[in-house]
Amino acid sequence: MDLVQLLETEGDAIVAEATDSLSRLRHYAASGAEENRQRISKLFALTLDCVRTKNLLPMLEHAHQVAQERHRDGFDLQEVHAAFNVLEEIIWQRITARLAPQDYPEAFGLASTVLGAGKQALAVEYVTLASQRGTVESLDLSALFQGT
């Protein structure tokens, strides 16, 4: 079994688990389970497609669109980023549960590359939108450097 086969086989369970996890986030909790399931289903389908074709363009386009929609609707970047992370973490769990250890590097690499590209595009678009509206707050990164 490879990652594509795993995602095809486990897709419904992955989407269900990710949808459940989204309900803990403020704006996603207000959206309702069905709307969140549709969102995660779309993100999952794009992940599978990009892994299958090794083409990131569909994910990048989706991330830009999602950033525009969620920013407009008042979602924090962290919430939307968390949705990508939830899906990635669940896929990682399935990889370690279902694939042979020698297949981990490629499977982790493919899943993380696709979702990582989406997260990066999402963040860039959010920052662009926020800067156009003058809503960018200064980031305090000092906590990252404590103890160094």
Secondary structure, DSSP 8 states (H G I E B T S, - for coil): --HHHHHHHHHHHHHHHHHHHHTTSHHHHHH-HHHHHHHHHHHHHHHHHHHHHT--HHHHHHHHHHHHHHHHTT--HHHHHHHHHHHHHHHHHHHHHHS-GGGHHHHHHHHHHHHHHHHHHHHHHHHHHHHHTT-------GGGGTT-
